Amino acid sequence: MTKPLIGIFANQRLNTALDNIPWTYVPTGFAKGVEKVGGIPLVFPMTTQDDLLSTYVQLVDKLILIGGQNIDPKFYGQEKDAFENDYSLERDLCELKIIALARQHQKPLFTVCRGTQLVNVALGGNLHQDIASHWQSDLPHVKTHQIAIEQDSLLGKVYGQRAHINSYHRQAINRLADGLRVVARAVDDQTIEAVESSLPNFRFLGVQWHPELLHEVSQEDERLFDYVVNQL
C-alpha cells in the first residue's frame, strides 16, 4: 500500500542566534506526527512563485499549513492592532495561493492556529486581532483549555463531544467566512477553536490548538494526525 504524501508548508524567520540568517523550518512534531501514523512528510519552503507552488501542491496527497505570524489585517479590511508586530507579507501571499490551489486541485487541507485563521480570511471572514486568556504559561504538552465539539463533525469522529487542548494564540476567528462551519468552541468564552468546510470539493479541517506539541503524550491528538493522514 502506498503511503500518503503530506505536504507541510514551512515558515521562515531570521535566526537571531546566528547572524540573522533566514531559516526555513517546521516544528518537528508535524513531521513526526505524520510519520508515526504512516504518512510521508514533505516540507516545502516559502515562495510566491506560482509555478513552484502549483508543483508542490500537485506532488502531494494532502496539505498542512502551520502556525506562526499574525496575518496582515489589510487582507480583511482592518488596520494593524495586534499584541505583537509580528507579520510576514510574503508568507501571507504564499499561503493564500496555497489555499486557492488546494481548492482548485481538490487536495484535502489541514491547518493549525494561524493556518486556520488564514483560511477564514481567504474565504472572506475576519479575525479578532488581540484576545485574552488563550496564551498559556504552562508547558506545551499541558492541556489548559476545554472545548465543546459538534458531534456530527469531522473532529467529533476523533475527539468525541469534549476535549482538552493546549492554547498558544492571541488572535482568533471573529466573523466566520461563508463556506465554513464552526465545529468546536472554548467552553469558557466561546472562542472558535475548530472549523471545517461546508463547500463542495473542498475537504478542510482547521484547529486553533497545536496537536504537533501533544501527539506524543496524547492519544486523542495522535488520532487527529491519523485522521488527517489517512482519512481527511
C-alpha positions in Angstrom: 0.0 0.0 0.0 1.4 3.4 -1.0 1.9 5.8 1.9 0.2 9.2 1.6 2.4 12.1 0.8 1.7 15.0 3.1 3.0 18.5 2.1 3.9 20.6 5.1 4.4 24.3 4.2 7.3 25.9 6.2 7.7 29.1 8.0 10.7 31.4 7.5 12.3 33.6 10.1 15.6 35.3 10.8 17.8 33.2 13.2 18.8 35.9 15.7 21.3 33.5 17.3 23.2 33.0 14.0 23.8 36.4 12.3 20.1 36.8 11.4 20.4 34.2 8.7 16.9 33.3 7.4 15.8 29.8 8.3 13.1 27.7 6.7 11.5 25.4 9.2 8.6 23.5 10.6 8.2 22.3 14.2 9.4 18.7 14.4 6.1 17.5 15.8 4.4 17.8 12.4 6.9 15.6 10.6 7.0 13.1 13.5 3.2 13.1 13.8 2.8 12.3 10.1 5.4 9.6 10.1 4.0 7.9 13.2 0.6 7.3 11.5 2.0 6.0 8.2 2.4 9.2 6.1 5.5 10.6 4.4 6.1 14.3 5.3 7.5 16.6 2.6 8.5 20.1 3.8 8.1 22.9 1.2 9.8 26.3 1.6 8.0 29.6 1.4 7.7 31.0 -2.1 5.4 33.3 -4.1 6.3 31.7 -7.4 3.0 30.4 -8.9 4.7 27.6 -10.8 6.6 26.2 -7.8 3.5 26.4 -5.5 1.4 24.6 -8.1 4.1 21.9 -8.4 4.3 21.4 -4.7 0.5 21.1 -4.3 0.1 18.6 -7.1 3.0 16.5 -5.8 1.3 15.5 -2.6 -1.9 13.9 -1.5 -2.8 16.3 1.3 -1.6 19.7 2.7 -0.8 21.1 6.1 -0.5 24.8 7.0 1.1 25.5 10.4 1.2 28.3 13.0 3.3 31.4 13.1 3.0 35.1 12.4 -0.1 37.3 12.6 -2.0 37.8 9.3 -1.8 41.3 7.9 -5.3 42.7 8.6 -5.3 44.5 5.2 -6.5 41.2 3.8 -9.7 41.6 5.8 -10.1 45.4 5.7 -8.7 46.5 9.0 -5.7 48.3 10.4 -3.0 46.6 12.5 -3.9 46.4 16.1 -2.2 43.2 17.4 -0.4 42.4 20.6 2.9 41.9 18.7 4.2 43.5 15.5 4.9 40.0 14.0 3.9 39.9 10.3 5.2 38.3 7.1 3.6 39.6 3.9 5.5 37.1 1.8 4.1 34.3 3.9 0.5 35.6 3.7 0.8 35.8 -0.1 2.3 32.4 -0.3 -0.3 30.6 1.8 -3.2 32.4 0.3 -2.1 31.0 -3.0 -1.8 27.5 -1.4 -5.3 27.7 -0.2 -6.6 28.6 -3.6 -4.6 25.8 -5.2 -5.9 23.3 -2.6 -9.4 24.2 -3.7 -8.5 24.2 -7.4 -6.9 20.7 -7.2 -9.3 19.4 -4.6 -6.5 18.5 -2.2 -7.5 18.0 1.5 -6.2 20.7 3.7 -5.4 20.6 7.4 -4.5 23.8 9.3 -3.2 24.7 12.7 -3.6 28.1 14.5 -2.5 30.8 12.0 -3.3 28.5 9.1 -6.9 28.1 10.3 -7.3 31.8 10.7 -5.9 32.4 7.2 -8.4 30.0 5.6 -11.2 32.0 7.2 -9.7 35.2 5.8 -9.2 33.7 2.4 -12.8 32.8 2.2 -14.0 36.3 3.3 -14.1 36.2 7.1 -12.1 38.3 9.6 -10.3 38.0 12.9 -10.1 39.2 16.5 -6.6 40.7 16.5 -6.0 40.5 20.2 -7.8 38.2 22.6 -7.2 37.4 26.2 -6.6 34.1 28.1 -5.5 31.9 25.2 -1.8 32.1 25.5 -0.8 29.6 28.2 2.2 29.8 30.5 2.3 26.1 31.1 4.5 23.7 29.1 3.3 22.9 25.5 2.2 19.4 26.3 0.0 20.6 29.2 -3.7 21.0 28.2 -5.2 24.2 29.7 -8.5 24.6 27.8 -11.6 22.6 27.4 -13.6 22.6 24.1 -17.1 21.5 23.1 -17.2 19.7 19.8 -20.1 19.2 17.4 -20.9 15.5 17.4 -21.6 15.3 13.6 -18.3 16.9 12.6 -15.1 15.5 11.2 -13.5 16.5 14.5 -16.2 14.8 16.5 -15.1 11.5 15.0 -11.7 11.9 16.6 -12.3 13.5 20.0 -16.0 13.0 20.8 -18.0 15.9 22.2 -15.4 17.2 24.7 -11.7 17.6 24.6 -8.8 19.3 26.4 -6.3 21.2 24.4 -3.2 23.4 24.7 -3.5 27.1 23.7 -1.0 29.4 22.1 -2.8 32.1 20.2 -3.6 35.8 20.7 -5.8 36.0 17.6 -8.9 34.1 16.7 -11.7 33.9 14.1 -14.3 36.7 14.5 -16.7 36.8 11.6 -16.9 33.4 10.1 -16.5 33.1 6.3 -19.2 31.7 4.2 -18.4 28.1 3.4 -17.1 27.3 6.8 -18.8 25.7 9.8 -17.8 26.1 13.4 -17.2 22.6 14.9 -15.6 23.4 18.3 -15.6 26.3 20.8 -13.8 27.0 24.0 -16.2 26.1 26.9 -15.3 29.2 29.0 -15.5 32.1 26.5 -16.9 30.5 23.3 -13.8 31.3 21.2 -13.9 29.4 17.9 -11.4 26.5 18.2 -12.1 24.5 15.1 -13.8 24.8 11.7 -14.4 22.7 8.7 -15.5 23.3 5.1 -19.2 23.2 4.1 -18.2 23.8 0.5 -18.4 21.1 -2.2 -15.0 19.7 -3.4 -13.1 21.4 -0.5 -12.0 18.9 2.2 -10.8 21.1 5.0 -10.3 20.8 8.8 -8.7 23.6 10.8 -7.9 23.7 14.6 -6.7 26.5 16.7 -4.6 24.5 19.1 -1.2 22.7 18.5 -1.5 18.9 18.2 2.1 18.8 16.9 3.1 19.5 20.5 0.7 17.0 22.0 0.6 13.8 19.9 3.5 12.1 21.7 1.7 12.3 25.0 -2.0 12.4 23.9 -3.8 9.5 22.2 -6.5 11.9 21.0 -4.0 14.1 19.2 -2.3 11.2 17.7 -5.7 10.1 16.4 -6.0 13.5 14.8 -2.8 13.0 12.9 -4.1 9.6 11.9 -7.3 11.1 10.7 -5.6 13.8 8.7 -3.1 11.5 7.0 -5.4 8.5 6.3 -8.9 9.8 6.1 -9.3 13.5 5.5 
